[in-house]
Amino acid sequence: MTFKPSIKTERERAQEVIDDSIEAISVLDGAIKCGFLKDPHSLIAQTWIKEYNSDIENAKMFLENNKDIK
């Protein structure tokens, strides 16, 4: 038997993804702006930021598509 989480639970998880991703972007952006990272590491961090932004967009899309369910 497979357990499927409720939409409410999935919405809560999506919001957590958004919150965690925003925090991660903030930390990475701060490290890049400080300039103490080596250039290759800065580029890697920028790639991670893009990935977190993508996660945010996907989570927002899920929330938007399921906004009638609280």
ChimeraX attribute file (.defattr): number of C-alpha atoms within 10 A of each C-alpha:
attribute: neighborCount
match mode: 1-to-1
recipient: residues
	/A:1	3
	/A:2	4
	/A:3	5
	/A:4	8
	/A:5	8
	/A:6	9
	/A:7	13
	/A:8	13
	/A:9	12
	/A:10	16
	/A:11	20
	/A:12	14
	/A:13	13
	/A:14	20
	/A:15	17
	/A:16	14
	/A:17	18
	/A:18	20
	/A:19	12
	/A:20	15
	/A:21	19
	/A:22	17
	/A:23	13
	/A:24	16
	/A:25	19
	/A:26	13
	/A:27	13
	/A:28	17
	/A:29	15
	/A:30	11
	/A:31	14
	/A:32	18
	/A:33	10
	/A:34	9
	/A:35	10
	/A:36	10
	/A:37	13
	/A:38	9
	/A:39	11
	/A:40	9
	/A:41	12
	/A:42	18
	/A:43	13
	/A:44	11
	/A:45	19
	/A:46	16
	/A:47	12
	/A:48	15
	/A:49	20
	/A:50	13
	/A:51	14
	/A:52	20
	/A:53	17
	/A:54	13
	/A:55	18
	/A:56	21
	/A:57	13
	/A:58	15
	/A:59	20
	/A:60	17
	/A:61	13
	/A:62	15
	/A:63	18
	/A:64	11
	/A:65	10
	/A:66	14
	/A:67	11
	/A:68	7
	/A:69	9
	/A:70	9
